[in-house]
Amino acid sequence: MDIALKYKIVEKIIQSEDNALLSEVGAILGVSQTDFWHKLPEEVKQSINDAKAELDRGEGIPHDNVMAEIKERFLKS
């Protein structure tokens, strides 16, 4: 495909006011504006929110500590 055709396609997309067309082009190109959060089951959302609340309260374990424990436990030589 030549570059001129690509530019014409991009120009048509930019000028388009047709949401259905833009959604179809997005789907074809694998581009999505939908937030995956809305597709998650409620129990997963609740678990994530609970974990965030724990971190906000300072109840989390720092990443470096977790990584050190994993290395100690599973990567011993």
C-alpha positions in Angstrom: 0.0 0.0 0.0 1.4 3.4 -0.9 1.8 6.2 1.5 -0.7 8.5 -0.4 -3.5 6.0 0.2 -2.6 5.7 3.9 -2.8 9.5 4.2 -6.2 9.6 2.4 -7.5 6.9 4.8 -6.2 8.8 7.9 -7.7 12.0 6.5 -11.2 10.4 6.1 -11.0 9.0 9.6 -10.1 12.3 11.1 -12.9 14.1 9.2 -15.5 11.5 10.0 -18.3 12.3 12.4 -19.8 8.8 12.0 -19.3 7.0 15.4 -20.4 3.6 14.0 -17.7 3.9 11.2 -15.1 5.0 13.8 -16.0 2.0 16.0 -15.8 -0.4 13.1 -12.4 1.0 12.0 -11.2 0.8 15.6 -12.4 -2.8 15.9 -10.6 -3.7 12.7 -7.4 -2.1 13.9 -7.7 -3.5 17.4 -8.2 -0.1 19.0 -10.7 0.2 21.7 -11.9 3.0 23.9 -13.9 0.8 26.2 -12.4 0.5 29.6 -11.7 -3.2 30.6 -12.9 -2.4 34.1 -16.5 -2.6 33.0 -16.1 -6.1 31.7 -14.6 -7.5 35.0 -16.8 -9.6 37.2 -18.0 -7.7 40.4 -16.0 -10.0 42.7 -12.8 -9.1 40.8 -13.6 -5.4 41.0 -14.2 -5.7 44.7 -10.9 -7.6 45.3 -9.0 -4.9 43.5 -10.8 -2.1 45.4 -10.1 -4.0 48.7 -6.4 -4.3 47.8 -6.2 -0.6 46.9 -7.8 0.3 50.2 -5.3 -1.8 52.1 -2.4 0.0 50.3 -4.0 3.3 51.2 -3.9 2.3 54.8 -0.2 1.3 54.5 -1.0 -2.4 54.9 0.8 -3.5 51.7 4.1 -5.2 51.3 6.7 -3.2 49.3 7.6 -4.7 45.9 11.3 -5.1 46.8 10.3 -7.2 49.8 8.1 -9.4 47.8 10.7 -9.9 45.1 13.4 -10.7 47.7 11.1 -13.3 49.2 10.3 -14.9 45.8 14.0 -15.0 44.9 14.8 -16.6 48.3 12.1 -19.1 48.1 12.2 -20.2 44.5 15.5 -19.2 43.0 17.9 -20.7 45.5 20.9 -22.2 43.8 
